[in-house]
Amino acid sequence: MKNEVRAALAALVLGMAGCAAEISVPLENENLGGTVQPNGGAAGGVDFVAAGGREATAGGGATAGGSATAGGGATAGGGATAGGGATAGGGATAGGGATAGGGATAGGGATAGGGATAGGGATAGGSAGGSVLPVAFTPGASGCAAVSLEPGVSVGGYVSDRYGWSDASCRRRTAALVRNDGADPGGSHGGYLRELTYELGGMPITARGTGVNGWMGWGYVVNHYASTADVSKGHSGSFRTVFAGPHHAIHEFKVRMNPGGPLDATVHWFFASGRSSPVYFITYDASAAGPNVLAADSRAPYGDLAFEGTSGPIGGVAWGDKYKFSTTAGPVAPGTGWDYTQPNTVPFVRMWSQNVDAEMGAVQTQSWESQPAGGDYGSGKLGSSCWGHTSANKGAGCSPAGWNMPQDYLWPYQLNQYEIDSTPSSHRLAWGTTFGAVGKTSYSAFGKTLSGYPTVAYSVFMAVGPKTNSATLAQVTQVEHLLGAQVTGASYDASFGVWRGAMVGNRATVAMTPAGGAVEKPIFRFTGFSGVAPARVQLDGHETTAYFASVDAATQTLWLTLNGTVTGPVTLHVE
């Protein structure tokens, strides 16, 4: 941390069958309504809506026709062939009383959907009960277990609340969040992810905090200011489970920080069935200090996690601000080559192992233009000397003498830049913002004038998975698709990367056109729902069970994940 501080100072000069019984945990003073703007703005809840909040018009529910062949009372559309009383759609072939949709082939009374093949009375695909799913929706994996919560469990002596959920392939993941109401065995005061379990190449992986320099996990709140820093591992706070439903859960930490004055930080972790990457959502409120008393940055979520299961050498690092940076060789060292020439849309930070096919990253839920991320710690030098260059043609001042890599304090996000000259194995991975992003009514970063008072909030997906699958970059692509979707009936809510809509009479209709690319596992947060569970979920007028639902009765909120991929215009109706 000392090197970081010195460098910072230098810079200043329900799927639905098979669902478990719903668990609802209403707690006092729970407030998940209201809006917090991404840079300053109004308070009033834990959520914020991205600037320019994606409420464009969509032409829901495409109708396909032409090239269809039908006979014997059959119905066919979209290039399908049907015969003998069968119904086919979307390139499907059906015969003998069968029903097929979404590129499926069915015969002999079978029902198939989502690219599945069924025969002899069998049922395949993400749909049940003979549902015909539209061509523009491909069901996801089946057999996802419900979200679980083990409160107050000991994880190697760390008293934690452990959440379990199913990833995009319905494989189990768990996250142990250490309680922050007292000291823990590692010398911290909790409030972070101590242990993550997941599957990698068919093998179970347990990723724990490395303990290097006292960092026992990932998700700490860290604020640099002046010539020092304030870190949450030195502060006790409070925790609670905001909501734990069958397929969606929210956990909260609160802590009073002191980067030159009182600063209230609230962290929410969001877990959802079918979504591999949980969301880390942080909100700062500097009201107690007053305007312009604080001039801090934010590096949360911060920490060291042995994401590959062992703390071996790091094979490469990458990040995205206005451009994409990536090393071109490994392990990472001061002399490593790099490329910083490609334009970027969604901010991210990424690190991968040298010896194991594994990586970890953080991906913002908003674009860089709407929520600039990364710290302009060199007051423009990063942009003028490093952006648009490679290590072979970098500008003067990008790298120090003896280095190929950019000057450590110029890195917009904190990774292993302060350790690469002494070890190749540092697993430090954190976020970054400019000084003043927390506490200043006006500050400048990357040529933009922004505000960090009274509140500032942002969210990132925590991506962990195989490097060969580019787990972090795949999440970047999904956020780009989220932001590019044209949706009516709901607006994009960047707090958890979901769409928020209001129900009237326990009914809601949302039309989505994935104009930016296919949208995987879209999540909708419907307010004003007074039922126990949705009675009917339809896609383009067809009932479907390809969804995960959770009802928060205390706030009359229905959380609903479509278990699949939206590939074209689709109209969702829920009641």
PyMOL commands that set and color helices and strands:
alter all, ss='L'
color gray80, all
select helices_A, chain A and resi 2-12+212-214+232-234+381-386+408-410+471-484
alter helices_A, ss='H'
color red, helices_A
select strands_A, chain A and resi 69-70+75-77+81-82+87-89+93-95+99-100+105-107+111-112+117-119+123-124+137-139+148-155+158-166+172-178+193-200+203-208+218-220+222-225+228-231+237-244+248-257+263-272+279-285+302-303+314-320+323-327+338-343+348-353+359-364+389-390+443-445+448-450+455-465+486-488+491-493+498-502+508-513+519-520+523-527+537-539+542-543+547-552+557-562+564-566+570-574
alter strands_A, ss='S'
color yellow, strands_A
deselect
rebuild
show_as cartoon
